[in-house]
Amino acid sequence: MLESMTGYGSAERVEGGVRILAELRSVNNRFAEISVKLPRQLSAYELDVRDLVRSRFQRGKISVFIQLQTERDQSIPVVVNTSKVRAYRELLETVRMEAGIAAPVSLEHLLRFSEIFDSENGGEENVEWLWSIVRELLPEAADALKGMRRREGEELSQDFSARIAGIDGTLADIRRMAADNLDQIRKRLAAKVESIAARDMAYSRDRLEMELVLAADKLDITEELTRFASHNKFFLEELHNSESGTGRKLNFLLQEQLREANTIASKSQSADISQQVVHIKEELEKIREQLQNIE
């Protein structure tokens, strides 16, 4: 099953008068890139958050947001650390005097130092309680994100299947056109052999017929059509593969399909076949664009 790299997932809980929200947003990226934005109280757990999210996703640029919000009828769960307030004020006064600044130290200056506030519930104990909840919410948010990515991946899979089916139909048309085209080429070459043999008796007829066979073989696209059809088959099978790395495998198969399409166009020497190949390449390009968003 395909999984897109675009999606959103969230989980929240209200406990102890605090609303705790975990949000995960994902966009396409070549590798797994995790960015984390945490409240100051939980900054020490950034690596834990990264590891937890990275364990669930192979690719994608994933942004993690953890928000804490106190309910309106609850008191703010922080207190002022008065000793730190005095220490920072003295520090700022020293800086002001040494720099010869006349303006006094203001509240705005002190509020730039978040350390003047402490958690109301003893600090460390409150942080551990918050982290225990966040640790439970993150997997829920990750599951919601993965569910959305899979739903989008299923839609892409259906689109890919329809386009590959259309390409198979075009290849069948090319196979019929190529048979007629090759027959015409053989007749034209045979006529040239007869013309040369009639004018130049010294020229080896066997040699001419051998060159006829070689020329016809170089223009035969049966092998390329067979390989192309095989790539299409493997592509459809890979769409339902539950293993990781599906996006990379599909990209490899797409490159092989494009290679066969270019070879068919160059060998056929038929304007009608070349026109059909252009249509195939347009469809493959549409698939390629969408594949960039597959994990």
MITOR-892271 format. One record per residue (C-alpha): residue number from 1; residue in one letter; x, y, z. Coordinates in steps of 0.05 Angstrom, whole numbers, plus 5000, padded with zeros to 4 digits. Example, Ala and Ser with C-alpha at 12.3 -4.5 7.8 and 13.67 -1.06 7.14 Angstrom:
tike,kegu,x,y,z
1,A,5246,4910,5156 .
2,S,5273,4979,5143 .
This chain:
tike,kegu,x,y,z
1,M,5000,5000,5000 .
2,L,5027,5068,4980 .
3,E,5036,5122,5032 .
4,S,5038,5196,5013 .
5,M,5086,5243,5049 .
6,T,5034,5297,5056 .
7,G,4987,5298,5115 .
8,Y,4966,5323,5184 .
9,G,4952,5290,5250 .
10,S,4936,5314,5320 .
11,A,4917,5290,5389 .
12,E,4899,5329,5451 .
13,R,4880,5321,5524 .
14,V,4856,5366,5580 .
15,E,4882,5347,5648 .
16,G,4897,5385,5712 .
17,G,4869,5449,5681 .
18,V,4918,5446,5623 .
19,R,4901,5432,5550 .
20,I,4958,5394,5518 .
21,L,4959,5390,5441 .
22,A,5006,5349,5397 .
23,E,5006,5366,5322 .
24,L,5045,5333,5266 .
25,R,5048,5363,5196 .
26,S,5084,5328,5138 .
27,V,5106,5347,5068 .
28,N,5148,5311,5017 .
29,N,5223,5306,5027 .
30,R,5277,5260,5001 .
31,F,5295,5236,5071 .
32,A,5263,5237,5140 .
33,E,5272,5307,5168 .
34,I,5241,5322,5236 .
35,S,5233,5392,5264 .
36,V,5207,5401,5335 .
37,K,5176,5460,5371 .
38,L,5166,5449,5445 .
39,P,5144,5492,5504 .
40,R,5203,5515,5547 .
41,Q,5186,5465,5602 .
42,L,5195,5406,5555 .
43,S,5256,5430,5516 .
44,A,5299,5375,5548 .
45,Y,5256,5322,5513 .
46,E,5269,5345,5441 .
47,L,5312,5285,5423 .
48,D,5260,5238,5452 .
49,V,5206,5269,5409 .
50,R,5250,5264,5347 .
51,D,5266,5191,5360 .
52,L,5193,5174,5372 .
53,V,5169,5206,5307 .
54,R,5228,5181,5266 .
55,S,5213,5109,5286 .
56,R,5145,5114,5251 .
57,F,5163,5148,5186 .
58,Q,5215,5132,5132 .
59,R,5211,5196,5091 .
60,G,5181,5265,5093 .
61,K,5193,5332,5126 .
62,I,5153,5327,5190 .
63,S,5141,5386,5236 .
64,V,5121,5371,5308 .
65,F,5086,5423,5351 .
66,I,5070,5413,5425 .
67,Q,5026,5466,5456 .
68,L,5004,5478,5528 .
69,Q,4944,5521,5544 .
70,T,4915,5536,5612 .
71,E,4839,5535,5617 .
72,R,4807,5602,5631 .
73,D,4781,5583,5700 .
74,Q,4848,5556,5721 .
75,S,4905,5595,5753 .
76,I,4970,5601,5713 .
77,P,5013,5542,5735 .
78,V,5076,5584,5742 .
79,V,5106,5627,5798 .
80,V,5156,5684,5798 .
81,N,5226,5665,5820 .
82,T,5241,5728,5860 .
83,S,5314,5713,5871 .
84,K,5326,5708,5797 .
85,V,5287,5772,5785 .
86,R,5333,5809,5833 .
87,A,5395,5777,5803 .
88,Y,5376,5796,5731 .
89,R,5356,5866,5753 .
90,E,5425,5877,5786 .
91,L,5458,5848,5724 .
92,L,5420,5896,5678 .
93,E,5436,5955,5724 .
94,T,5510,5939,5719 .
95,V,5506,5935,5643 .
96,R,5467,6001,5641 .
97,M,5519,6037,5684 .
98,E,5579,6009,5648 .
99,A,5549,6027,5581 .
100,G,5530,6097,5605 .
101,I,5457,6088,5589 .
102,A,5410,6137,5624 .
103,A,5345,6099,5614 .
104,P,5325,6057,5675 .
105,V,5316,5981,5675 .
106,S,5243,5966,5659 .
107,L,5196,5906,5666 .
108,E,5200,5895,5591 .
109,H,5275,5882,5598 .
110,L,5264,5832,5654 .
111,L,5210,5794,5616 .
112,R,5261,5775,5563 .
113,F,5290,5725,5613 .
114,S,5242,5665,5617 .
115,E,5282,5637,5676 .
116,I,5247,5687,5723 .
117,F,5186,5640,5721 .
118,D,5183,5571,5752 .
119,S,5131,5516,5749 .
120,E,5081,5520,5805 .
121,N,5084,5446,5822 .
122,G,5155,5442,5842 .
123,G,5186,5444,5773 .
124,E,5215,5376,5758 .
125,E,5154,5337,5781 .
126,N,5108,5380,5738 .
127,V,5152,5372,5677 .
128,E,5153,5296,5683 .
129,W,5077,5296,5689 .
130,L,5071,5338,5625 .
131,W,5121,5294,5588 .
132,S,5083,5231,5608 .
133,I,5021,5259,5574 .
134,V,5058,5284,5512 .
135,R,5091,5215,5505 .
136,E,5021,5185,5501 .
137,L,4994,5238,5454 .
138,L,5050,5234,5403 .
139,P,5035,5162,5379 .
140,E,4962,5181,5372 .
141,A,4980,5242,5330 .
142,A,5029,5200,5289 .
143,D,4975,5147,5276 .
144,A,4927,5202,5253 .
145,L,4981,5229,5206 .
146,K,4998,5161,5179 .
147,G,4924,5147,5167 .
148,M,4917,5211,5126 .
149,R,4981,5195,5087 .
150,R,4955,5126,5071 .
151,R,4888,5152,5047 .
152,E,4922,5200,5000 .
153,G,4969,5144,4979 .
154,E,4910,5100,4961 .
155,E,4882,5155,4916 .
156,L,4950,5162,4882 .
157,S,4953,5086,4873 .
158,Q,4886,5086,4837 .
159,D,4910,5143,4792 .
160,F,4975,5105,4776 .
161,S,4937,5041,4760 .
162,A,4891,5077,4712 .
163,R,4949,5110,4676 .
164,I,4989,5045,4671 .
165,A,4927,5011,4642 .
166,G,4923,5065,4590 .
167,I,4996,5058,4573 .
168,D,4986,4982,4565 .
169,G,4931,4997,4516 .
170,T,4975,5044,4476 .
171,L,5031,4992,4475 .
172,A,4982,4942,4445 .
173,D,4966,4992,4390 .
174,I,5041,5004,4378 .
175,R,5052,4928,4373 .
176,R,5000,4923,4318 .
177,M,5028,4984,4282 .
178,A,5099,4959,4289 .
179,A,5082,4892,4256 .
180,D,5053,4928,4196 .
181,N,5110,4977,4195 .
182,L,5163,4923,4199 .
183,D,5129,4883,4143 .
184,Q,5130,4945,4099 .
185,I,5204,4957,4115 .
186,R,5222,4885,4097 .
187,K,5185,4890,4031 .
188,R,5220,4956,4015 .
189,L,5289,4927,4032 .
190,A,5274,4864,3993 .
191,A,5257,4906,3932 .
192,K,5324,4942,3939 .
193,V,5360,4875,3943 .
194,E,5327,4853,3879 .
195,S,5344,4919,3845 .
196,I,5418,4915,3866 .
197,A,5424,4842,3847 .
198,A,5395,4856,3778 .
199,R,5445,4912,3764 .
200,D,5507,4881,3795 .
201,M,5514,4806,3785 .
202,A,5582,4807,3819 .
203,Y,5551,4827,3885 .
204,S,5535,4769,3931 .
205,R,5460,4758,3937 .
206,D,5472,4721,4003 .
207,R,5508,4781,4030 .
208,L,5450,4827,4010 .
209,E,5399,4782,4042 .
210,M,5442,4779,4106 .
211,E,5444,4855,4109 .
212,L,5368,4855,4097 .
213,V,5359,4811,4158 .
214,L,5406,4854,4201 .
215,A,5372,4918,4180 .
216,A,5303,4890,4195 .
217,D,5327,4865,4263 .
218,K,5353,4934,4282 .
219,L,5284,4963,4268 .
220,D,5246,4910,4306 .
221,I,5218,4937,4372 .
222,T,5186,4872,4397 .
223,E,5238,4864,4452 .
224,E,5228,4935,4477 .
225,L,5153,4927,4478 .
226,T,5159,4863,4517 .
227,R,5205,4894,4569 .
228,F,5160,4955,4575 .
229,A,5099,4910,4588 .
230,S,5140,4873,4641 .
231,H,5159,4938,4676 .
232,N,5085,4958,4676 .
233,K,5068,4891,4709 .
234,F,5120,4900,4764 .
235,F,5098,4972,4774 .
236,L,5026,4951,4788 .
237,E,5050,4896,4835 .
238,E,5094,4945,4873 .
239,L,5034,4991,4885 .
240,H,5007,4939,4933 .
241,N,5073,4922,4966 .
242,S,5072,4934,5041 .
243,E,5148,4937,5048 .
244,S,5185,5002,5058 .
245,G,5220,5038,5002 .
246,T,5162,5031,4952 .
247,G,5172,5101,4926 .
248,R,5244,5088,4908 .
249,K,5227,5023,4873 .
250,L,5172,5056,4832 .
251,N,5220,5112,4812 .
252,F,5270,5060,4787 .
253,L,5216,5024,4746 .
254,L,5193,5091,4718 .
255,Q,5264,5106,4693 .
256,E,5265,5038,4658 .
257,Q,5197,5052,4626 .
258,L,5222,5119,4600 .
259,R,5285,5084,4573 .
260,E,5243,5034,4534 .
261,A,5197,5089,4508 .
262,N,5257,5129,4480 .
263,T,5286,5066,4448 .
264,I,5220,5049,4415 .
265,A,5214,5119,4386 .
266,S,5285,5118,4358 .
267,K,5280,5049,4327 .
268,S,5211,5049,4298 .
269,Q,5222,5101,4243 .
270,S,5147,5111,4242 .
271,A,5114,5178,4253 .
272,D,5050,5145,4279 .
273,I,5088,5104,4331 .
274,S,5129,5164,4352 .
275,Q,5064,5202,4364 .
276,Q,5039,5145,4409 .
277,V,5105,5145,4447 .
278,V,5098,5220,4460 .
279,H,5030,5205,4493 .
280,I,5062,5150,4535 .
281,K,5118,5196,4558 .
282,E,5067,5249,4578 .
283,E,5032,5198,4622 .
284,L,5097,5175,4652 .
285,E,5116,5247,4668 .
286,K,5050,5256,4705 .
287,I,5065,5193,4745 .
288,R,5136,5218,4759 .
289,E,5110,5284,4788 .
290,Q,5064,5247,4835 .
291,L,5117,5196,4855 .
292,Q,5157,5252,4887 .
293,N,5105,5252,4943 .
294,I,5107,5177,4957 .
295,E,5145,5151,5017 .
